[in-house]
């Protein structure tokens, strides 16, 4: 599975962005998906995960109520809608896929990673 993340950019605090993660290669439909982020000088952290086919989701406390994860199995794409963005959301965002249908919150649970897309939130 190859993953291509996109949709990052520069936005003012309070604004919104939607990240996309396009999967290609082997069948996508039976992979749970996740989003992680890494801010400068910090470790990579979990943001959100969605099970296959999308009935279950989970979020980090820091983004709960502001971010929404979703997926379109037919398009082999996962999304992360980010609203009410804060400067502390600034990071490189990575999408990841894990074999199996259940959500995962740890990076070691994921088998495939995209290249990352930079999100910068200005105050």
N, C-alpha and C positions, 0 to 999 in steps of 0.2 A: 504494500500500500504506500503510495506517495501522497503527501499532503501539501497543499499550497495555501498558505494563509494570506489574506489581503484585507484591505479596508481601514488600515491604520492611518493616522494623520495627526494634524495639529488642530485642537479644538479648545475653545474657552471653557472655563469652569461653568458647570450647569448645562453644557451642551451634550450632544449625543453622537455616537458612532455605531456602525454595525460592522462587525468583523465577519468574514466568511472563511470557510475552510473547505476547499475543494479536494476531494479524494479521487484517486485514480489507481489503476492496477487491479489488484484482486478485489473480489466482491466487498462492497462497503457495508452491506445491510446488516451484517451480524457483528459489527464492531461498536462498542460503546465509545463515546467521544468525550474529550475533555479540553478545557482551556486552562492554561497556566500563564503566569506572567513573571517577569524578572525585571525589577527596577535596578538602576545603577548602584553598584556596591552591595546589593542584597541577593539573597538566595532566591531561586525560583520558587514560586508559591502557587498553590492550587487556587483556581478561580471558580470553575463550574464544570459539571459533568452531566451527560445525558445518556441514558441507557438506550439499547435497541429494543423496540423501534421508536422510543421516545416517550414512553409512559412514565418514566421516572427521571427526575432531575435533582441536583443538589448544588448548593452555592456556598462559597466562603461567607462568613459573617460580614466581612467588610464590603461585600457587593450585594448582599441579599436585599431585595426590594428595588434595586436600581438596574441590575443586569438580568437579562433573560436569555437562556440558551435554547436553541431549537435545532431541528434537523429536517432535511428533505431527502428522504431515502431515494426517491426517484432521480433527484439531481445529484446524488452523492455529495451533498454539501451540508455542513453544519454552520450554525450562525451564533454570534454572540451580540445581542442588542445591548448597548451600554448607554444608559440615560443618567442624567444628573451627575455627570462626570466631575471628579474632584482632582486637584493637582496630585494628590497621592495615588491616583490611578495611573499616573505616568509610568510606562514600562514597555518592554518588548513583550508582546503577547504571542504565545505559542499554542497551536492546536495539536492534539495528540489523539491517537486511536489505540484501543486495546482490544485484543482478541477476547471474545466473550460479550455477553449482553448486559452485564451489570455495570452500574456506575463505579468509578474509581476516583479516589481523592488524593492518591499519592503518585508521584511521578514514576516510581519504580513499577507501577502497575501497567504502564503504557508501553506499547511495543513500537509504535511509529510516531514520528514527530515531524511537524512542518518547520519551515525556516524562520518563522517569527515575523511579526509586523509591529512597527513602532507606533505607540500611542503616546502623544504628548498633550497634556492638559495644562493650559496656562491659567494663572490666577488673575 
